[in-house]
C-alpha cells in the first residue's frame, strides 16, 4: 500500500482522481494500469 498525493497518482496513471478516492494499480506498463477505484464517503 502506498499513500500519496493525487498529483502523483495522476502522473503514474494519466488519470485524474478525486480527494478520498482509492486507486488499485497494476504494474503492467507505463503508465500503470488502474485495476479498480473506490470512492470513500465520510
C-alpha positions as CSV (number, residue, x, y, z in Angstrom):
1,X,0.0,0.0,0.0
2,X,1.2,3.5,-0.9
3,X,-0.4,6.6,0.4
4,X,0.4,9.6,-1.8
5,X,-0.9,12.8,-3.3
6,X,-3.4,12.9,-6.1
7,X,-0.9,14.6,-8.4
8,X,1.5,11.6,-8.1
9,X,-1.4,9.2,-8.9
10,X,-2.3,11.3,-11.9
11,X,1.3,11.2,-13.1
12,X,1.6,7.4,-12.7
13,X,-1.8,6.6,-14.4
14,X,-2.6,9.5,-16.7
15,X,-6.0,9.7,-14.9
16,X,-7.4,12.2,-12.5
17,X,-8.6,11.2,-9.1
18,X,-10.7,13.0,-6.5
19,X,-9.9,13.5,-2.9
20,X,-10.7,10.4,-0.9
21,X,-10.5,8.0,-3.8
22,X,-8.5,4.8,-3.6
23,X,-6.9,3.5,-6.8
24,X,-5.8,-0.1,-7.1
25,X,-2.9,-0.1,-9.5
26,X,-1.5,-3.0,-11.6
27,X,2.2,-2.7,-12.5
28,X,1.9,-3.8,-16.2
29,X,3.3,-0.9,-18.1
30,X,4.0,2.8,-18.3
31,X,1.6,4.3,-17.2
32,X,0.4,1.9,-14.6
33,X,-2.9,0.2,-15.2
34,X,-5.8,1.0,-12.9
35,X,-7.3,-2.3,-11.8
36,X,-10.1,-0.5,-9.9
37,X,-11.1,2.6,-8.0
38,X,-13.1,3.0,-4.8
39,X,-14.8,6.2,-3.6
40,X,-14.9,6.8,0.1
41,X,-17.5,9.0,1.7
42,X,-17.5,10.4,5.2
